[in-house]
Amino acid sequence: MFLLVDIGNSHTVTGMYENNELICQWRLNSNAKSTADELAIRYQTLFAMAGIKKEKIKGIVIASVVPILQSAWVTCCKKHFSSHLEHDIFVVKVDKIKDLISVLLDNPVEVGADRLVNGIAAWNLNKCKQIVIDFGTAITFDCLTEKCEYLGGAILPGIAISLEALATKTAQLPQIDISDPPPSIIGKSTVQAMKSGILYGYGGMIDGLVQGIRNEMATAPEEEFKVVATGGMANLIAPYATSIDLVEPMLTLHGLQIIYNRIVQR
């Protein structure tokens, strides 16, 4: 049994695997003030609710874009979950995963661990040129060659950030729920207009960026090319972005699983 941890700015997603099957998955708010002991209390409670004994954990892989939480997690795992580990706790860094993905940037350490993990997972699913779009606190576009080379990408404000800005920086625009879509692009009320702007607007923006990236990657019309979406908002936006080929909610955990099997266990 092994534990995979994806620490994001807004949420931390953890998955417990047994015999390479995901048996439990949790998504909790990322609280940068959490201490190692507080994390242990929270997750030991979740383990107990799922009938999991921490003594069965043989390996742990952590990917993080929040350094202070990464430190707390490493301390938590060493102190509370390491009694029966067969391998050292593995924290994803670009130099540690170079056998799985090549980073063609001037400064590879700038790339967030989650973006590289997503790239590894997506490439193993499709093995072709592709774009990975992660709908998180920020929306990231990550570009991969058919050889699993990371070319770079684009970053834009996430949907939640945009919705919050509309509600807090204007006098009359409310907080809205975009899970209930508008009946048409032309909104007949303020709420409908906001929903339309977010859903159709982001969808059109994504399609435009994808087309521009495809052109820059010199992708021939007949060449295999995929656009993979993941993250909390992916399912909401995918119907409005015709360029998205598939949505993989567990993409990051799948990438961490590959890292565990091919690097940690070797």
VENMOUR-V497537 format. One record per residue. NEAR is the number of other C-alpha atoms within 10 Angstrom. Layout:
NEAR ; NEAR
This chain:
20 ; 21 ; 26 ; 24 ; 23 ; 23 ; 25 ; 22 ; 16 ; 15 ; 17 ; 18 ; 19 ; 21 ; 21 ; 21 ; 19 ; 13 ; 8 ; 12 ; 11 ; 17 ; 13 ; 15 ; 17 ; 13 ; 13 ; 12 ; 12 ; 16 ; 16 ; 14 ; 10 ; 14 ; 16 ; 20 ; 16 ; 14 ; 19 ; 20 ; 13 ; 11 ; 15 ; 17 ; 13 ; 15 ; 15 ; 11 ; 9 ; 12 ; 9 ; 17 ; 12 ; 19 ; 13 ; 15 ; 20 ; 18 ; 22 ; 25 ; 23 ; 21 ; 25 ; 22 ; 16 ; 16 ; 11 ; 14 ; 23 ; 21 ; 13 ; 20 ; 23 ; 19 ; 17 ; 19 ; 19 ; 15 ; 13 ; 17 ; 23 ; 20 ; 14 ; 12 ; 18 ; 14 ; 14 ; 13 ; 19 ; 18 ; 16 ; 20 ; 19 ; 20 ; 12 ; 14 ; 18 ; 11 ; 11 ; 20 ; 20 ; 20 ; 20 ; 12 ; 12 ; 7 ; 8 ; 15 ; 12 ; 9 ; 18 ; 17 ; 23 ; 24 ; 24 ; 25 ; 27 ; 25 ; 28 ; 27 ; 25 ; 27 ; 25 ; 15 ; 13 ; 15 ; 18 ; 18 ; 22 ; 26 ; 25 ; 25 ; 27 ; 28 ; 23 ; 21 ; 19 ; 17 ; 20 ; 20 ; 23 ; 24 ; 24 ; 29 ; 17 ; 14 ; 12 ; 21 ; 19 ; 22 ; 14 ; 15 ; 16 ; 12 ; 12 ; 11 ; 13 ; 17 ; 20 ; 15 ; 12 ; 13 ; 19 ; 13 ; 13 ; 17 ; 14 ; 13 ; 9 ; 9 ; 8 ; 10 ; 15 ; 15 ; 14 ; 15 ; 11 ; 19 ; 12 ; 10 ; 14 ; 20 ; 11 ; 12 ; 16 ; 11 ; 15 ; 11 ; 10 ; 12 ; 17 ; 20 ; 15 ; 23 ; 24 ; 20 ; 17 ; 18 ; 23 ; 20 ; 16 ; 18 ; 20 ; 17 ; 13 ; 22 ; 16 ; 14 ; 14 ; 21 ; 13 ; 12 ; 19 ; 18 ; 11 ; 9 ; 15 ; 10 ; 14 ; 10 ; 8 ; 6 ; 10 ; 13 ; 20 ; 20 ; 21 ; 28 ; 27 ; 22 ; 18 ; 14 ; 20 ; 21 ; 17 ; 16 ; 22 ; 21 ; 13 ; 17 ; 20 ; 13 ; 19 ; 22 ; 12 ; 14 ; 18 ; 16 ; 17 ; 16 ; 24 ; 29 ; 27 ; 22 ; 24 ; 26 ; 24 ; 18 ; 22 ; 20 ; 12 ; 13 ; 14 ; 18 ; 10 ; 6
